[in-house]
Amino acid sequence: MRERSPAATAFWETSTATYRKVCAVWVTSAKQDVTRARRMAQLIECSAEGELVLAHPFATRSFGFSV
């Protein structure tokens, strides 16, 4: 994430460990490479904008994933 977006990296580093773990599982649990890449791109985009991704109680966006 660092080489792609300094803003996303800053957001990621200030996120809680629980949020980071949920996101990591969400990205890596995809069965297809294409899906993993899409989820990672969504995570980077939201992080760069300072938004939570997923169906988190405080999320500003949801991509159809429920925790």
Residue, then its C-alpha position, 0 to 999 in steps of 0.5 A: m500500500r505504501e508505494r501506491s498511496p501515502a494517504a492510504t498508508a497513513f489511514w491504514e497505520t492509524s486504523t485499529a488492529t481489528y479493522r486491519k485484520v478484517c480487511a486483510v481477511w476480506v482481501t485474502s479470502a477471495k478465491q480468484d486473483v481478479t477478486r483479490a485485486r479488486r478488493m485491494a483496489q477498493l481498500i486502497e481507494c477508501s483508505a486514501e479517502g479516509e473512509l472505512v470499507l466493508a459493512h462496518p458499523f461506522a463504514t461510509r461505504s459498503f461493497g456487499f461484504s458483511v462482517 
